[in-house]
Amino acid sequence: MLESSEVSAGAGAGTEITRSFRAHPSALYKIRTYIRELATEHGVPEQVIDDLVLAASEASANAMLHTNTPRIEVTFRATGKSVEVKVEDGGVFNRRLPLPELDGHGRGIPLMMALMDEVAIREGTPARPGTTVRLVKLR
């Protein structure tokens, strides 16, 4: 069952809509659909939507694959100038630097950075678990 909440972020700041998803790869389709539907409702251009969906899918997959968190929270916010997605988990950020050419992994963060105008990562630590990836795309 999905949990959902809608919170006004203040005048001109847009409305944040948050939904909780099971932290399992089978939920990636639901997350992509959730973001695509909300972005379409908010009049976001198709190219921006495609980039946002791909970047958010990468952030969600990282949360699912690299933590033992049972759920992730995905928050969508659109303003007149930008669209933002936050992916939050209950895990610890792993600073391991993989060699993509050797293991086929490690391309998610560079891909997010290439697609988005802004990427911010607040790293979860053993003392303060919970990583947040904030993705911003200008319209």
N, C-alpha and C positions, 0 to 999 in steps of 0.2 A: 504494500500500500504506500502510495506517495503522500508525503506531507507537503503542504503548500501554505505560504503566507505572503501577504502583500503589505508593504509598508511604504508610506509616503516619506520621501527623503527631503522634503522641504520645497519651497517655491522655486521653480526653475531647475531643480535638481533631478527631476524625473521620479518615477515610481520604481522601487525595488520589488522584485517578485522572486521569492526563494522557494526552492523545492528540494526535498531530500530524496536521495536515490540510494538503493542498495549498492554497496561498493563491490560490484561484480561485473566482469566484462559484458555480461548479457544486458546490462543497463545502459551501455553506451548508445545504442540506437534510440532509447527513450530520451536520453540527455540531448542528443543531436536534434531530435524532433521537437523537444521542448524549446530549445533555443531558436530553431528555425521558425516555429509558429509564433513565438513572442516577437521576434525581430520583424517578421512579416506584418503582424498586427500593428507594429509601431512604425511602419513605412520605411524600414531600412532597405537600402538598395541591395539587389541580389548579390552583387560581387562582394559587398561588405558582409552579407549574411554568410556566404560560402567561406570566407576567410575566418569569420568568427566561429562558425560551427566546427571547422577543422581544428583551430587552435584550442577551443574548449574541449573538444574530444580528446586531444593530446593531453591536456592538463588532467582531465578526468581519468584517462587510462593510466597516467603516471600515478595518480592517487590510489587507484585500484590495485595496480601491480606492485607498487613499491612500499605499501603500508599494510598494516593489518587492521585498518579501520573498518568497521562494519557498514558505515554509511558515509556518503559525501553530500555536501550541500552545494547547490548551484544557484547563484543569484544573478538575475538579469536586470539591467537598468538601461533605459534609453533616454537621452536628452535630445534637444534640437541639434547639438553639435557632435555627439558621440554616442556610442553604445558600449556597454561594459558587461563583462561576465566575470564573476568570481567563483572559483572552485575551492572549496574548503574541505579538508579531511582532518582526521584525528591522529595523524601519523607524524613521523620524524623525517625531516628532509635529509636525503642521503647525498652528500657532496661527492660521491665517487664519480670520477671522470671516465666514462667508458670510452673505448676506442671503437667508434661506429663501424669502421672498416673491418674490425675483427669479430665483433659479436652481433652486428646488425641492430643494435640498440643505441640510445643516446642521442637521437635526432629530435626528440620532442621539444626541448627548450629552444634550440636554434630555429626550429620550424615556427614555434609560437612567436619568437622575436622577429622573424622575417615577415610574418603575416600581419602582426599587430603594430599599432603606432606606439603602444606602451605596454610593457610587461613588467609586473612587480611580483616578487616572490617573497613572502614572509615565511621564513623557514621554521618548521616545527623542530623542537629539540627534545632530548630525553626529559629535561626538566620542565619544558612547556610544549607538550605535543600539540600538533595542529598546524598544518601548512596551509597557507592561502596563496593562490595564484590569481592575480588580478590582470585581466586582459582588456585593453581599451582600443577601440577602432574608431577613428573619425569617420563621419558620414561622407 
